[in-house]
Amino acid sequence: MRHLPVETTSFVDRRREQAAGRELLTRARLVTLTGPGGVGKTRLAARIAARAERTFPDGVRFVHLAGLHDPDLVPLAVADALGLHDHSAGPPSAALVDRLRDRRLLLVLDNCEHLLPACADLAAALLHGTAGVRILATSRHRLGLTEENLLDVRPLPVPDPDGDLSAADGYPALALFADRAAAVVPGFALTAGNRAAVARLCRRLDGLPLAIELAAVRMRVLGVEQLLERLDDRYRLLTSGSPAALPRHRTLRAAVDWSHDLCTAREQLVWARLSVPAGGFDLETAEEVCADGDRLHRADVLDAVAGLVDKSVLSREAGPEGVRYRLLDTLRCHGLERLREAPGEELATRRRHRDWMLRRAAACERAWFGPGQRDIVARLRADQDNLRAALDFSLGTPAEALAGLRLAGTLWFYWHACGAPREGRHWMERALAANPEPTPERARGLWVAGLLAGCPEDLTRGLRRAEEARDLARELGNAAEAAHAEYVIGVVRLFADELPAALAHFEAGVARGPVPGQHLSLVGLDQVELACALGFLGHADRAVEVCERTLGLCEEHGEEWVRSYVLRMLALAHTVKQDWPRAERYARDALRLKLAVHDVIGLALTLDLAARIAAERSACERAAVLLGGADRAWTAVDQGRWGSKALNSARRETESRARCALGRAAFTSSYDRGAGLSLSELVGYALQEPALTARRSPEGPEVRLTPREAQVAELVAEGLANQQIADRLVIARRTAEGHVERILNKLGFNTRTQIATWVTAQR
């Protein structure tokens, strides 16, 4: 699997370094690209990784560390990049080693210099604990491990401006300048008349790619000779400063300072304030962080952002909901220096940033039980570095700690539903330690910590946290947080196999009904867990009744995450009833939704159930494939399965039945096949129906959809109704209905579920 940065500009040369990097990776497990800021280490690492990708069966993963400041988050950022969702209570680096022990992959750690001890510790753990993981790091300083091989990334070579320039076009520094200049001055090219000036300029910039790119942007208003003259003026100022500064550092500083001086006063202020957001950010974030209603208003920010993009200070990139922007680390550091020059400016900007992240998180929480869950997940994942920066500022600044607890607690649904439980525990524990006072925020923080700690083997700690939350909420008269804590208490009892107690607990909660302020997701989950307890105790008909009532609540709001659990409970209830066709249908529907919202725990649980249903229907080869895939999914969650004894017992029975029916060799072959599938491939396999397989046989007719029909089919597969499809594509509802009818006719299908199954199989 490949997860590399998208290149938004052309890559110039570096063939020697690319070849050297690939060669080092063939004989060394840790390669560090070192060099000064602005020399192009990140781009080079991405290129080397892309070229080496085919030699790593488990893919290449790129970990951006520039936006991190807390060293404890380094292994969590790596786990996130790898798609691992750790629920264990042990050290995160140890969990990473366990998950990657049998993998063959390349891990790229970008921008390690400000987190050197943490990066070195993690690299050492991976090198000593795995055999197939190789690491490509970028850093201004070496990690300091004995296994480390260094590749010094030097500035681009520049020809002598006063020498023979007949072959100057072959010098990458000149080629880079010409390429970037042509982007702002169409038709610009190196000629006999300008080669010497360009060579002199690039030499003055020491061949540093970032400095050359910043200078090339000035070609919009200046000629090459004018650029050189202005740069010489800037140099004279710099060289009168500290003699301790290295020449290359002075070069880059000159280029950055020059770019700063050419910005308007508003652009300079926006640049400084945008040094606070971490990673990428959207325009709304820029406006909220920069506009203070005094020196800057929202309209000013938009104009300044456009100017900074135009001057190549901000880079523009695609995001899940439109355009996002990013400051290179070197430019961010420069902006932060400027921000700190004005007393109180950094604190005020960080507060605006934190407050905006809190408002965005609160809006996402309010909208979570609704139709936009996939967009919410994408938005929060894109803002992950910003959330971390806001939490780190709040919990590292005594007067801001309560706001940090509020933000961490508001994100409960993200930590719990979107595969980030360990990071959630990290922030919740820090926030609770910093806020011992009895407040509503602490009551929430306690039950969230209980929910996140109650999922793995640490049930006692989870129960203790949840009971403390309930007692504090009652003391404060906060019925909603008390109800939330009661839900966690019931879940812990369910996973501790206290089934009669759990049943009584959830029956009482459902009978009481929702209380004002209680989140609808947890209202729905109360009923899901009630159905679960009923199913485990053999009361299948009552479980179905509870599920159907909850399904109505989800459908009324267009909700998918809780609905996926309801569908799984319906599959479980019909398994108890031995109604295998219905059980299989509900399990498939649950898998489709769980993949859509990336609920890895739910996927693993449902794959186990789908395997059991397949075995009961004598489809033992299919059961073995699903078991292999389920085990692969569980490795992305924890070191082993967690859950009640009833769940684990059913899984063992499924394996025993499939193994006996197939024989050891055939079972192992099918199991390994499933274990080799990605989650999306596995769900695609699980959704295949016999009728679909017949239609997709080589003898069958080839089905062709128009581009618009293919687009509509994708949206049907996402679970969108006709009106939602119409809204998404900005077409009339009747037009959307017509497209769906034509798709059904072309494919010979009768239901939307069959369309979704077909789309997944095509992927």
C-alpha positions in Angstrom: 0.0 0.0 0.0 1.3 3.4 -0.9 0.8 6.6 1.1 3.2 9.2 -0.2 2.8 13.0 -0.5 1.3 14.2 -3.8 3.8 16.2 -5.8 2.3 19.6 -6.8 5.4 20.8 -8.7 7.8 19.1 -11.0 10.8 17.3 -9.4 14.2 18.4 -10.8 17.0 15.9 -11.1 18.7 14.4 -7.9 19.3 11.2 -9.9 22.5 10.5 -8.1 21.0 10.9 -4.7 17.9 8.8 -5.7 20.2 6.0 -6.9 22.3 6.2 -3.7 19.3 6.2 -1.5 17.8 3.1 -3.1 21.1 1.3 -3.0 21.5 2.1 0.7 18.0 0.7 1.4 19.0 -2.6 -0.2 21.7 -3.2 2.4 20.8 -1.1 5.4 17.6 -1.0 7.5 17.9 2.6 8.6 18.9 5.4 6.2 18.8 9.0 7.2 18.9 11.9 4.7 20.7 14.7 6.4 21.2 18.3 5.3 20.3 21.9 6.1 16.7 23.2 6.0 15.4 24.0 2.5 17.8 21.5 0.8 15.0 19.2 -0.4 15.2 16.2 2.0 11.4 15.6 2.1 10.9 15.6 -1.7 14.0 13.4 -2.2 12.7 10.9 0.5 9.3 10.7 -1.2 11.0 10.0 -4.6 13.3 7.3 -3.2 10.3 5.7 -1.4 8.3 5.7 -4.6 11.1 4.1 -6.6 11.7 1.4 -3.9 8.0 0.7 -3.4 7.9 -2.6 -5.4 10.4 -4.2 -3.2 8.1 -3.9 -0.1 5.1 -6.3 -0.3 3.4 -4.5 2.6 3.9 -1.1 1.1 5.4 2.3 1.9 4.1 4.6 4.7 5.0 8.3 5.0 4.9 9.8 8.5 4.8 13.7 8.8 6.4 14.7 12.1 6.8 18.5 11.5 3.4 19.2 13.1 4.2 17.2 16.3 5.8 18.7 19.4 5.0 16.0 22.0 7.5 13.2 21.8 5.0 10.7 23.2 2.9 11.1 20.1 5.7 9.8 17.7 4.7 6.1 17.9 1.0 7.1 17.8 1.6 9.1 14.6 3.4 6.1 13.1 0.6 3.7 14.1 -1.9 6.1 12.5 0.0 6.3 9.3 0.1 2.5 9.3 -3.6 2.2 9.9 -3.1 0.4 13.2 -5.7 1.1 15.9 -4.1 0.1 19.2 -6.3 -0.5 22.2 -3.7 -2.2 24.4 -2.5 -0.7 27.6 1.2 -1.3 27.1 3.9 1.0 25.7 2.9 2.1 22.2 6.3 1.3 20.7 6.0 -2.3 21.9 2.6 -2.6 20.4 4.0 -1.3 17.1 6.7 -3.9 17.1 4.2 -6.6 17.7 2.0 -5.5 14.8 4.9 -5.1 12.4 6.9 -8.2 13.4 6.0 -10.1 10.2 5.6 -7.2 7.9 7.9 -6.1 5.0 7.4 -2.4 4.6 9.3 0.9 4.3 8.6 3.5 6.9 9.5 7.2 6.0 9.9 9.4 9.1 10.0 13.0 7.9 11.4 15.9 9.9 12.9 14.1 12.9 15.2 16.9 14.1 13.0 18.4 16.8 12.0 14.9 18.1 15.4 13.2 17.9 15.3 11.1 21.1 11.8 9.8 20.5 12.5 9.0 16.8 15.7 7.3 17.7 14.0 5.2 20.4 11.3 4.1 18.1 13.7 3.3 15.2 15.8 1.2 17.6 12.7 -0.7 18.8 11.6 -1.4 15.3 15.0 -2.4 14.0 15.6 -4.8 17.0 12.1 -6.2 17.2 11.2 -6.8 13.5 13.0 -8.3 10.5 11.3 -6.8 7.5 10.8 -3.1 8.4 13.2 -0.6 6.9 13.2 3.1 7.9 14.0 6.1 5.7 14.4 9.2 7.9 14.9 12.9 7.1 16.6 15.1 9.7 18.9 18.1 10.0 20.8 15.9 12.5 21.6 12.2 12.6 19.6 9.9 14.9 22.7 8.5 16.5 22.1 4.8 16.1 24.9 2.4 15.3 22.7 0.8 12.5 22.2 4.2 10.9 23.5 4.9 7.4 23.7 8.6 6.4 23.1 10.1 3.0 24.2 13.7 3.0 21.8 15.8 0.8 23.8 18.6 -0.6 22.7 21.8 -2.3 22.2 21.5 -6.1 25.5 22.0 -8.1 25.9 25.3 -9.9 28.2 26.0 -12.8 30.8 28.8 -12.6 29.0 31.9 -13.9 32.3 33.1 -15.5 33.2 29.7 -17.1 31.9 27.7 -20.0 28.1 27.8 -19.8 27.4 25.9 -23.0 26.2 22.9 -21.0 24.6 24.9 -18.2 21.1 23.6 -19.0 22.2 20.3 -17.5 22.7 21.8 -14.1 19.7 21.1 -11.8 19.9 24.4 -9.9 19.5 26.3 -13.2 16.8 23.9 -14.4 14.9 24.4 -11.1 15.0 28.2 -11.4 13.9 28.0 -15.1 11.1 25.7 -14.3 9.7 27.8 -11.4 10.3 31.1 -13.3 8.3 29.7 -16.2 5.4 29.1 -13.9 5.1 32.8 -13.2 6.5 34.2 -16.5 5.1 31.9 -19.2 7.7 31.3 -21.9 10.7 32.0 -19.7 13.7 29.8 -20.7 17.5 29.7 -20.2 19.2 31.5 -23.1 22.7 32.5 -23.9 21.8 36.0 -22.7 20.6 35.1 -19.2 22.5 31.9 -18.3 25.4 33.7 -16.6 23.0 35.9 -14.5 20.9 32.8 -13.5 24.1 30.9 -12.6 25.3 33.8 -10.6 22.0 34.0 -8.8 21.8 30.3 -8.0 25.4 30.3 -6.8 24.6 33.3 -4.6 21.8 31.2 -3.2 24.3 28.3 -2.6 22.1 26.0 -4.7 19.5 25.6 -2.0 16.3 24.5 -3.7 13.9 26.4 -1.3 15.9 29.6 -1.7 15.9 29.2 -5.5 12.2 28.7 -5.6 11.5 31.7 -3.4 13.7 33.9 -5.7 12.1 32.6 -8.9 8.7 33.8 -7.7 10.1 37.4 -7.9 10.5 37.0 -11.6 6.9 38.2 -11.9 8.0 41.7 -11.2 11.8 41.7 -11.5 14.4 40.6 -14.1 17.3 38.2 -13.2 19.8 41.0 -12.9 17.5 43.0 -10.6 17.0 39.9 -8.5 20.7 39.5 -8.1 21.2 43.1 -7.1 18.4 43.0 -4.5 19.8 39.7 -3.1 23.3 41.3 -2.8 21.8 44.1 -0.8 20.1 41.6 1.6 23.4 39.7 1.9 25.3 42.8 3.0 22.8 43.2 5.9 23.1 39.6 6.9 26.9 39.3 6.9 27.1 42.2 9.2 25.4 40.1 11.8 26.6 37.1 13.8 29.8 35.6 12.3 28.8 32.2 13.9 26.0 31.6 11.4 26.9 29.1 8.8 27.0 30.4 5.2 24.1 28.2 4.0 22.0 29.3 7.0 22.7 32.9 6.1 21.7 32.1 2.5 18.4 30.6 3.4 17.7 33.4 5.9 18.4 36.0 3.2 16.0 34.4 0.8 13.3 34.0 3.5 13.8 37.5 4.9 13.6 38.9 1.4 10.4 37.1 0.6 9.0 38.5 3.9 10.0 42.0 3.1 8.3 41.9 -0.3 5.0 40.9 1.4 2.5 43.6 2.4 2.1 44.4 6.1 -1.1 42.4 6.2 0.5 39.4 4.5 3.4 39.6 7.0 1.0 39.5 9.9 -1.0 36.6 8.4 2.2 34.7 7.7 3.2 35.1 11.4 -0.1 34.0 12.7 -0.4 31.1 10.4 2.8 29.7 11.9 0.5 28.5 14.8 -1.7 26.0 12.9 0.2 22.6 12.5 0.3 20.7 9.3 -2.3 21.8 6.7 -5.3 24.1 7.3 -8.3 25.3 5.3 -9.3 28.9 4.6 -11.9 29.0 7.4 -9.1 28.0 9.9 -6.9 30.7 8.5 -9.6 33.3 9.0 -10.5 32.2 12.5 -6.8 32.1 13.6 -5.7 35.4 12.0 -8.7 37.7 12.2 -8.8 39.4 15.6 -11.4 42.1 14.7 -8.8 44.8 15.2 -5.7 44.6 13.1 -7.2 42.0 10.8 -10.7 41.2 9.6 -11.8 38.0 7.8 -11.8 39.7 4.4 -8.2 40.9 5.0 -7.2 37.3 5.7 -8.6 36.0 2.4 -6.7 38.6 0.4 -3.5 38.0 2.4 -3.7 34.2 1.9 -4.1 34.7 -1.9 -1.1 37.0 -1.8 1.0 34.4 0.1 0.0 31.6 -2.3 1.0 33.9 -5.1 4.4 34.5 -3.5 4.9 30.8 -2.9 5.0 31.3 0.9 1.9 29.1 1.3 1.5 26.0 -0.7 -1.9 25.0 -2.0 -3.1 21.4 -1.8 -6.3 19.3 -2.2 -8.2 18.4 1.0 -11.3 16.3 1.8 -13.6 19.3 1.6 -11.7 21.6 -0.8 -8.5 23.5 -0.9 -6.1 23.4 2.1 -2.8 25.3 2.6 0.5 24.5 4.2 3.6 26.4 5.4 6.9 24.6 4.8 8.6 24.0 8.1 11.4 26.6 7.4 8.8 29.3 6.6 6.8 28.3 9.6 9.8 28.8 11.9 10.4 32.2 10.4 6.8 33.2 10.9 6.9 32.0 14.5 10.0 34.1 15.1 8.2 37.2 13.8 5.1 36.3 15.9 7.1 36.2 19.1 8.6 39.7 18.5 5.3 41.3 19.6 4.5 40.8 23.3 1.4 38.7 23.9 0.9 38.0 20.1 1.7 34.3 20.2 -0.5 33.6 23.3 -3.4 35.4 21.7 -3.0 33.6 18.4 -2.7 30.2 20.0 -5.9 30.9 22.0 -7.8 31.8 18.8 -6.5 28.6 17.2 -7.5 26.5 20.2 -10.9 28.1 20.5 -11.5 27.5 16.8 -10.5 23.8 17.1 -12.9 23.6 20.1 -15.8 25.1 18.1 -15.1 22.9 15.1 -14.9 19.8 17.3 -18.2 20.8 19.1 -19.9 21.3 15.7 -18.7 17.8 14.6 -20.0 16.3 17.8 -23.4 17.9 17.4 -23.6 16.6 13.8 -22.2 13.2 14.5 -25.6 11.4 14.8 -26.6 12.4 11.3 -25.9 11.9 7.6 -22.5 13.6 7.4 -20.4 11.1 9.4 -18.0 10.3 6.6 -17.3 14.0 6.0 -16.8 14.5 9.7 -14.2 11.7 9.9 -12.4 13.1 6.9 -12.4 16.7 8.3 -11.1 15.7 11.7 -8.4 13.4 10.2 -7.3 16.3 8.0 -7.1 18.5 11.1 -5.4 15.9 13.3 -2.2 17.9 13.7 -4.2 21.1 14.5 -6.1 19.2 17.2 -2.9 18.0 18.7 -1.3 21.4 18.6 -4.4 22.9 20.3 -4.4 20.2 23.0 -0.7 20.5 23.6 -0.9 24.3 24.0 -3.8 24.0 26.4 -2.4 21.3 28.6 1.0 22.8 28.6 -0.3 26.2 29.7 -1.7 26.2 33.3 -4.4 28.8 32.7 -5.6 27.0 29.6 -5.9 23.4 31.0 -9.7 23.4 31.5 -10.2 24.2 27.8 -7.8 21.4 26.9 -10.0 18.9 29.0 -13.1 20.3 27.3 -11.6 19.7 23.8 -10.3 16.2 24.6 -13.7 15.3 26.0 -15.6 16.8 23.1 -13.7 14.5 20.7 -14.9 11.3 22.5 -16.7 10.1 19.3 -13.5 10.5 17.2 -11.3 8.7 19.7 -13.8 5.9 20.1 -15.4 5.5 16.6 -12.6 6.4 14.3 -9.8 4.2 15.4 -7.8 6.5 17.7 -8.3 5.1 21.2 -4.7 5.1 22.4 -4.2 8.7 21.4 -7.5 9.5 23.1 -6.3 7.9 26.3 -3.0 9.9 26.0 -4.8 13.2 25.9 -7.6 12.3 28.4 -5.1 11.2 31.0 -3.0 14.3 30.6 -6.1 16.5 30.7 -7.5 14.8 33.8 -4.2 15.1 35.6 -4.1 18.8 34.9 -7.7 19.3 36.0 -8.5 17.6 39.4 -11.3 20.1 40.3 -14.9 18.7 40.2 -16.3 20.2 37.0 -18.7 19.1 34.3 -15.6 18.8 32.0 -14.0 16.4 34.4 -17.1 14.3 34.7 -17.1 13.9 30.9 -13.4 13.3 30.8 -13.7 10.5 33.3 -16.4 8.5 31.4 -14.5 9.1 28.1 -11.3 7.7 29.7 -13.4 4.8 31.1 -14.8 4.1 27.6 -11.4 4.1 26.0 -9.8 2.1 28.8 -12.7 -0.3 29.1 -12.3 -1.7 25.6 -9.1 -3.7 26.1 -8.3 -6.0 29.0 -8.2 -3.1 31.5 -11.9 -3.5 32.5 -11.3 -2.7 36.2 -9.8 0.7 35.4 -12.5 1.5 32.9 -15.2 0.6 35.4 -13.5 2.7 38.1 -13.3 5.7 35.8 -16.9 5.4 34.7 -18.3 5.1 38.3 -16.3 8.1 39.4 -17.7 10.0 36.4 -21.3 9.0 37.3 -20.9 10.0 40.9 -19.4 13.4 40.1 -22.1 14.1 37.4 -24.8 13.3 39.9 -23.1 15.5 42.5 -23.1 18.4 39.9 -26.7 17.7 38.9 -25.6 16.9 35.3 -28.0 14.2 34.2 -26.6 13.9 30.6 -23.0 13.1 31.7 -24.4 10.7 34.4 -26.3 8.8 31.6 -23.2 8.7 29.5 -21.2 7.2 32.4 -24.0 4.7 32.9 -23.6 3.5 29.3 -19.8 2.9 29.9 -20.6 1.0 33.1 -22.9 -1.3 31.2 -20.5 -1.9 28.4 -17.8 -2.9 30.9 -20.2 -5.4 32.5 -21.1 -6.8 29.1 -17.4 -7.4 28.2 -16.8 -8.8 31.6 -19.4 -11.5 30.8 -21.7 -10.3 33.5 -24.6 -10.9 31.1 -27.6 -10.9 33.5 -26.3 -7.7 35.2 -25.6 -6.0 31.9 -29.1 -6.9 30.7 -30.7 -5.4 33.8 -28.5 -2.4 33.5 -29.4 -1.6 29.9 -33.1 -2.5 30.4 -33.2 0.1 33.1 -31.4 2.7 31.0 -33.7 2.2 27.9 -36.8 2.2 30.1 -35.7 5.5 31.6 -35.4 7.0 28.2 -33.1 9.8 27.0 -32.4 12.7 29.3 -31.9 16.3 28.2 -28.4 16.8 26.7 -27.7 13.1 26.2 -26.0 12.4 22.9 -28.2 10.5 20.5 -25.3 8.2 19.6 -25.2 7.0 23.1 -29.0 6.7 23.3 -28.8 4.5 20.3 -25.8 2.5 21.7 -27.8 1.9 24.9 -30.3 0.0 22.8 -27.6 -1.8 20.8 -26.0 -3.1 23.9 -29.4 -4.1 25.3 -29.9 -6.1 22.1 -26.5 -7.6 22.4 -27.2 -8.8 26.0 -30.5 -10.2 24.9 -28.9 -12.1 22.0 -26.2 -13.6 24.1 -28.8 -14.8 26.6 -30.9 -16.4 23.8 -33.8 -13.8 23.7 -33.5 -13.4 19.9 -37.0 -12.1 19.2 -36.7 -9.4 21.8 -33.3 -8.5 20.4 -34.8 -8.1 16.9 -37.6 -5.9 18.3 -35.1 -3.6 20.0 -32.9 -3.4 16.9 -35.8 -2.5 14.6 -36.8 0.3 16.9 -33.2 1.6 17.0 -32.9 1.2 13.2 -35.8 3.6 12.9 -34.0 6.2 15.0 -30.9 5.9 12.9 -32.8 6.1 9.6 -34.7 9.1 10.8 -31.4 11.0 11.2 -29.5 9.5 8.3 -27.0 8.0 10.8 -24.5 5.2 9.8 -22.1 4.4 12.6 -24.7 3.3 15.2 -26.8 1.8 12.4 -23.9 -0.5 11.5 -23.9 -1.9 15.0 -27.7 -2.3 14.9 -27.3 -4.3 11.7 -24.6 -6.4 13.3 -26.9 -7.1 16.2 -29.7 -8.1 13.8 -27.2 -10.5 12.2 -26.4 -11.9 15.6 -30.0 -12.2 16.6 -30.9 -14.1 13.4 -27.8 -16.3 14.0 -29.3 -17.2 17.4 -32.6 -18.0 15.5 -30.6 -20.0 12.9 -32.2 -17.9 10.2 -29.0 -17.9 8.1 -30.1 -16.0 5.0 -31.3 -13.0 7.0 -28.2 -13.2 9.3 -25.9 -13.1 6.3 -27.8 -10.2 4.7 -27.6 -8.1 7.8 -23.9 -9.0 8.3 -23.1 -7.8 4.8 -25.0 -4.5 5.3 -23.1 -3.9 8.5 -19.8 -4.6 6.8 -20.5 -2.1 4.1 -21.3 0.7 6.6 -18.4 -0.1 8.9 -15.9 0.1 6.0 -17.5 3.5 5.0 -16.8 5.0 8.5 -13.6 3.1 9.0 -14.8 1.4 12.1 -12.0 -1.2 12.4 -13.2 -2.8 15.6 -16.7 -3.2 14.2 -15.3 -4.7 11.0 -13.3 -7.3 12.9 -16.3 -8.2 15.1 -18.6 -8.5 12.1 -16.1 -10.5 10.0 -16.0 -13.0 12.8 -19.8 -13.2 12.7 -19.9 -13.5 8.9 -17.4 -16.4 9.1 -19.6 -18.2 11.6 -22.7 -17.7 9.4 -20.7 -19.0 6.4 -19.6 -22.1 8.3 -23.2 -22.7 9.4 -24.3 -22.6 5.8 -21.6 -25.2 4.9 -19.6 -22.6 3.0 -16.4 -23.6 4.9 -13.9 -22.3 2.4 -15.6 -18.9 2.5 -15.6 -19.1 6.3 -11.8 -19.9 6.4 -11.1 -16.9 4.1 -13.2 -14.6 6.4 -11.5 -16.0 9.5 -8.1 -15.2 8.0 -9.3 -11.7 7.1 -10.8 -11.2 10.6 -7.6 -12.1 12.3 -5.7 -9.6 10.0 -8.3 -7.0 11.0 -7.8 -7.8 14.7 -4.0 -7.3 14.4 -4.8 -3.7 13.4 -6.7 -3.3 16.6 -4.7 -5.0 19.3 -2.3 -7.8 20.1 -5.2 -10.2 20.1 -9.0 -10.4 20.2 -10.8 -8.7 23.1 -14.4 -9.1 24.0 -16.7 -11.4 25.9 -16.1 -15.2 26.3 -19.2 -15.8 24.2 -17.7 -13.9 21.2 -14.3 -15.7 21.5 -16.0 -19.1 22.0 -18.1 -18.7 18.9 -15.0 -17.8 16.9 -13.1 -21.0 18.1 -16.2 -23.1 17.1 -16.2 -21.6 13.6 -12.6 -22.4 13.1 -12.9 -25.9 14.3 -15.9 -26.6 12.0 -14.2 -25.1 8.9 -10.9 -26.9 9.6 -12.7 -30.3 10.0 -14.7 -29.8 6.8 -11.8 -28.7 4.6 -8.8 -30.5 6.1 -5.7 -28.8 7.5 -4.0 -28.0 4.1 -7.1 -26.5 2.4 -8.1 -24.6 5.5 -4.7 -23.1 5.8 -4.6 -22.1 2.2 -8.0 -20.3 2.4 -7.1 -18.8 5.7 -3.9 -17.4 4.4 -5.7 -16.0 1.3 -8.0 -14.0 3.6 -5.1 -12.8 5.8 -3.5 -11.4 2.7 -6.4 -9.1 1.8 -6.7 -5.5 2.8 -9.8 -4.4 4.7 -11.5 -3.0 1.6 -10.7 -6.2 -0.4 -11.9 -8.3 2.4 -15.2 -6.5 2.6 -15.5 -6.7 -1.2 -15.1 -10.5 -0.9 -17.6 -10.8 1.9 -20.2 -8.8 -0.1 -20.0 -11.0 -3.2 -23.2 -12.9 -3.7 -23.6 -16.1 -5.9 -25.7 -14.2 -8.5 -23.1 -11.5 -8.8 -20.4 -14.1 -9.4 -22.4 -15.6 -12.2 -22.8 -12.2 -13.9 -19.1 -11.4 -13.6 -18.0 -14.7 -15.2 -15.9 -14.6 -18.3 -18.9 -15.9 -20.4 -21.2 -13.1 -19.2 -21.7 -9.9 -21.2 -19.5 -6.9 -20.4 -21.3 -4.2 -18.5 -20.6 -0.6 -19.3 -21.9 2.4 -17.4 -21.7 5.9 -18.6 -19.4 8.2 -16.5 -22.4 9.7 -14.8 -24.0 6.3 -14.1 -20.7 5.1 -12.6 -20.7 8.2 -10.4 -24.2 7.5 -9.2 -23.4 3.8 -8.6 -20.5 4.9 -6.4 -22.9 7.1 -4.3 -25.4 4.3 -4.1 -22.6 2.1 -2.7 -21.9 4.8 -0.1 -25.5 4.3 1.1 -26.9 7.6 -0.2 -30.6 7.9 -0.9 -31.8 9.5 -4.2 -32.3 12.9 -2.7 -28.8 12.8 -1.2 -27.3 11.8 -4.6 -29.2 14.7 -6.2 -27.8 17.1 -3.6 -24.3 15.8 -4.0 -24.3 16.0 -7.8 -26.5 19.2 -8.0 -29.1 17.5 -10.2 -32.9 17.0 -9.8 -34.1 14.1 -7.7 -36.0 12.7 -10.7 -32.8 12.7 -12.7 -31.1 10.8 -9.9 -33.9 8.3 -9.8 -33.7 7.8 -13.6 -29.9 7.1 -13.3 -30.5 4.5 -10.6 -33.2 2.8 -12.7 -31.0 2.6 -15.8 -28.1 1.2 -13.6 -30.5 -1.5 -12.3 -31.6 -2.4 -15.8 -28.1 -2.5 -17.3 -26.8 -4.7 -14.5 -29.9 -6.9 -14.3 -30.4 -6.1 -10.6 -33.4 -5.6 -8.5 -32.1 -3.8 -5.4 -29.7 -1.0 -4.5 -27.8 -3.4 -2.3 -26.9 -5.4 -5.4 -25.5 -2.2 -7.0 -23.4 -1.5 -3.9 -22.1 -5.1 -3.9 -21.2 -4.8 -7.6 -19.4 -1.5 -7.1 -17.4 -3.0 -4.2 -16.4 -6.0 -6.3 -15.4 -3.8 -9.2 -13.1 -1.8 -6.9 
